[in-house]
Amino acid sequence: MSKTPDSTGKPAGNVDTKSRAGAKKGASRRSFLKAGGALLGGAAGAGAITGFPTIWAQEIKDIELRHVGVSYSVVKAIGDQASKDLGFKVTMQNLDTSAAINRFITQPDSVDIADVEGWQSKLATKRGVLQGIEVKKIKEFDSILPIFTKGELEGHKIPRQGISPYEAMYISKPTDTELHEGVTDYMTFLPQVYNADSIGYRPDLVGHEVTEWKELIDPKFKGKAAILDVPAIGIMDAALCFESAGLITYGNKGNMTKKEIDFTCDKLIELKKSGHFRATWTTFDQSVQLMAAGEVIIQSMWSPAVAAVRVKEIPCIYAPVNVKNGKEGYRGWCNGMALMKHLSGKKLDAAYEYLNWYLSGWQGAFVSRYGYYSPVPSTAKKYMTETEWAYWYEGKPAPGPISDPYGVPMEKAGTVRDGGSFVKRVTNISCWNTLMDEAAYMNKRWNDFKVA
Amino acid sequence: MAARDDAFGWLYISPLMLVLLPFFVAPILVVFAASFMQSDGFGGIIASPTLQNYVDIFSSGLTLNLYYETVKFTLLTWLFSLIIGFWVAYFLVFHIRSPLLAIGLFLLCTVPFWTSNIIRMISWIPLLGKEGLINMALIKIGFIHEPLEFLLFSGFSVVVAYVHQLTIFMIVPIFNSMGRIDKRVVEAALDAGASRFDIMRYIILPLSKNGIALGTIFVVSIVMGDFFVIKVMSGGGSASVVGALYEDVGVLQYPTAAASAVVLTILVTLIVTAILRTVDVRKEITR
């Protein structure tokens, strides 16, 4: 292990230690899968890929795909399942956000499938390290939610502050380095997992319901608050707070002007000097520890981290920060898979198989069990129990107990997911993870905040 | 004959050169060259030479603040690891009569270092936290009523973690230097009526100087080049030169990061050179 901190490590849990607890459940899921896998194989054989499955099976067994990205998106358990279902080897490699994008653009040949966020795909496309994904080879493309094909959900326009996945997803020619607005024949990346982030808090210590970002900077939580220290995202959480408190209205939180950056960072420095922040955090584990050890009672947080605190039987709520009066809202993020330019021949065919496998449901169900969403919920639903579907997607009181992807019990029957249903949470996203035009300047000002 | 000696000389250093040139000199040169380039904002480097990166570094208040923080932690860590390291070495050399036992106890000092740096650092968190062992104990015995917050996520906890990690780098060279002090010199001084303080001042300290200098080089260069301990133990509340540089790499600003790296490298080289002027390391190693 290097000394590099995993700056955005939102792990999905430990596979090895927890797999036993989920063994029984896993067994039934596996048998179900076999049937599903057979169906899938049949469908693929009839599809565009030639030679499948008899010759294919012989030729592909030596293929190895390296899927590289952040730990909350590139998950070993998912890669293992894919290897089992597809017959070739998938190796998952985890890096933190900045190490990942650096690797994609400086050593593109050491990666086969790059796991990118919208803004990373914009960068990688610009650098010409990716190849366009042919839309017609993606079997479930027509079932992908309109968030990703039209930039809307149930008639609600997905906001464009920051870089929404929709606007970074398409290019008009396979070798284009400029993005294209709207669906074309080629994609830069295929979305695989996304969520809406907000604030986590201890209801027992905060004492009232939190629905607004400004609570995070309320003086009454002085010395008991924390904020995310990944500059590009942290500054957006801060911006949501300051906007919520009525201190400023941003033109675009996702692409601030120098003046807006100055205001935001100066305000952060002021808060820091007054002792408002107990700490800042960079990894999933740190945020869990801060909350569980009583160091902080309110902080910007990620959904599975809130769950991890609750598993320790410490009350923790993921604040529903629904949009009101043009303020608040969740910060959305989305990771997807991009094909590196060097892929060709059988390896490229295998990569398409892998992409298609992702949208076929198993993975969608898996990530749903720790609170993330699939771009094709219709296939994920087939791999989820009714209880799970009702809790995670419909926002209904859980008809039965809820377990995490590895079978560890998480919630009792009757619990309702914080923030409610899928549609309610996603339509209340007000901005997306991004890389601003003034990123270099913002970084410098963020360091001023760190060192103040 | 001279030519032949020369040839053998080159032959002797060639294995080292084979490692140093491609893995040390070449990368440094690349970083140096990159520091004079411009970034296109998308991870690309525009090869038109500029001094702007350096101008930015030297005209920014941020640089000063970052170096202030880094040097502050370096000095504090150096001071405490020196005090502790010196007394541990002194005890082992002059108070343990059996050399075998001394070596045994010396090895015992290294036991904590069989575990990872990161583990040793993180282990302090449950000890120092608001609901940590120390605070809980102090509250239980009624010594305090509110938990002491300065214990964790503060400059204090950063220094504690560094001292814990780096004291061994002081103990080893000082132990080595002290071990070579002829005990008869100390006896002679005692016989001549020198006080314990004088012995320390006129004999032991000067003769341990080389060890102290070597330990200092280790501690200073490690702390100056680190960012992880500061980041974690200050709870993100403080930054360091390397931490800021790493953030630059995160947004693909390679030229500015390269320039910061060059400045830091030069500074640390100057410090190490200054220390080396006070000691003869070659003598220390071969003697």
HADDOCK unambig.tbl for C-alpha pairs under 7 A between the chains (distance, minus, plus):
assign (segid A and resid 3 and name CA) (segid B and resid 228 and name CA) 6.89 0.50 0.50
assign (segid A and resid 98 and name CA) (segid B and resid 250 and name CA) 4.34 0.50 0.50
assign (segid A and resid 99 and name CA) (segid B and resid 250 and name CA) 6.92 0.50 0.50
assign (segid A and resid 102 and name CA) (segid B and resid 252 and name CA) 6.96 0.50 0.50
assign (segid A and resid 123 and name CA) (segid B and resid 42 and name CA) 5.84 0.50 0.50
assign (segid A and resid 279 and name CA) (segid B and resid 153 and name CA) 6.56 0.50 0.50
assign (segid A and resid 279 and name CA) (segid B and resid 235 and name CA) 4.58 0.50 0.50
assign (segid A and resid 279 and name CA) (segid B and resid 236 and name CA) 5.90 0.50 0.50
assign (segid A and resid 279 and name CA) (segid B and resid 237 and name CA) 6.02 0.50 0.50
assign (segid A and resid 280 and name CA) (segid B and resid 235 and name CA) 5.61 0.50 0.50
assign (segid A and resid 280 and name CA) (segid B and resid 236 and name CA) 4.89 0.50 0.50
assign (segid A and resid 280 and name CA) (segid B and resid 237 and name CA) 6.66 0.50 0.50
assign (segid A and resid 281 and name CA) (segid B and resid 235 and name CA) 6.72 0.50 0.50
assign (segid A and resid 281 and name CA) (segid B and resid 236 and name CA) 6.44 0.50 0.50
assign (segid A and resid 293 and name CA) (segid B and resid 131 and name CA) 6.30 0.50 0.50
assign (segid A and resid 294 and name CA) (segid B and resid 130 and name CA) 6.97 0.50 0.50
assign (segid A and resid 294 and name CA) (segid B and resid 131 and name CA) 6.65 0.50 0.50
assign (segid A and resid 295 and name CA) (segid B and resid 130 and name CA) 6.03 0.50 0.50
assign (segid A and resid 439 and name CA) (segid B and resid 251 and name CA) 6.76 0.50 0.50
assign (segid A and resid 440 and name CA) (segid B and resid 251 and name CA) 6.81 0.50 0.50
assign (segid A and resid 440 and name CA) (segid B and resid 253 and name CA) 6.93 0.50 0.50
assign (segid A and resid 443 and name CA) (segid B and resid 247 and name CA) 6.91 0.50 0.50
assign (segid A and resid 443 and name CA) (segid B and resid 248 and name CA) 6.99 0.50 0.50
assign (segid A and resid 447 and name CA) (segid B and resid 244 and name CA) 6.29 0.50 0.50
assign (segid A and resid 448 and name CA) (segid B and resid 62 and name CA) 6.05 0.50 0.50
assign (segid A and resid 450 and name CA) (segid B and resid 236 and name CA) 6.79 0.50 0.50
assign (segid A and resid 450 and name CA) (segid B and resid 237 and name CA) 5.79 0.50 0.50
assign (segid A and resid 450 and name CA) (segid B and resid 238 and name CA) 5.26 0.50 0.50
assign (segid A and resid 450 and name CA) (segid B and resid 239 and name CA) 5.44 0.50 0.50
assign (segid A and resid 451 and name CA) (segid B and resid 65 and name CA) 6.71 0.50 0.50
assign (segid A and resid 451 and name CA) (segid B and resid 66 and name CA) 6.53 0.50 0.50
assign (segid A and resid 451 and name CA) (segid B and resid 238 and name CA) 4.82 0.50 0.50
assign (segid A and resid 451 and name CA) (segid B and resid 239 and name CA) 4.87 0.50 0.50
